[in-house]
Amino acid sequence: MSPSKLLVPAVIAVTLLVVGAGLYVSGSPIQARRERFDTQRINDLQQISYAIDNFWLTKQRLPNTLEELRENMNVPMSSYYLGSVKDPRTGTAYEYRAKDGTGTYELCSAFEADARATKNPSPYNTYPPDAPFWHHQVGRTCLSLQVRTIDQKPPKM
């Protein structure tokens, strides 16, 4: 067999090896898409949490629904932005439940990737890495949160 006939299979083998190694290191495109959706969910839940904090500061109570929170966004004295209260992929509303009158509430979402396996958490997060937003598994996850006042730091779990 001539050297030129060996070169083509060798180039193909090296190319496949490099592509395979690249996918192994960076993860599959499907996994990357799941992680991007989860990052958006986390960012949405963080915005909702900040909006709930602001609502509490101005009204001294928790909102009854996320829709009430959205409606209050344009009221004078409201200083928060609330981008979305819906899942970026499915369009279903995030779950919210006020637990009691002390500022404890729950936010729920269905996640597509295990946060413990996520290689690149959002660079835009304002919570420390050990905050509850970053500890989710695949599937429906509910985060039990407490309203933060101005002098408090984000909650740790």
C-alpha positions, 0 to 999 in steps of 0.5 A: 500500500502506498503512503498516500493511501494510508494518509487519508484514513489517518487524517480521518482517524485523527479528525474523528479523534479531535472532534470526539475529544472536543465533545468530551471536554466541552460537552455535547451541544444538547447538554450545552443547550440544556445548561443555557436554559437552566442558566436563564431559569436561574437568572429569572428566579434571581430576578423574581427573588429580588422583585419579591424583596423589593415588594416586601420592602414597599408593601410589608407583605409578600405578593399573592401571585407572580402576576401581582408582582409584575403588575406592581413593577410599574407602580411608583416606589418600585425599583426592580425589573422583572424580565420573565415569570415563565420558563424560557423553553416551555413557556409555563409560569414558574411556581411561586408560593408564599409560605407565611407572613414572615417573608418565607416563600418558595420558587419552583422550576423544572431544570434540565441539567444537574447543577453539580455537573454544570461546568460553566455557571452563569457569569452574571449571577449575583449569588455566591456559588453556595446559594440555593439557586445553584443547587438543583438536580434534573427535574422539578426543584423548589427553593425555599427562600427568605426575603432579604432586607437591605442589610442582609446578604443573599441566603446560603444553604 
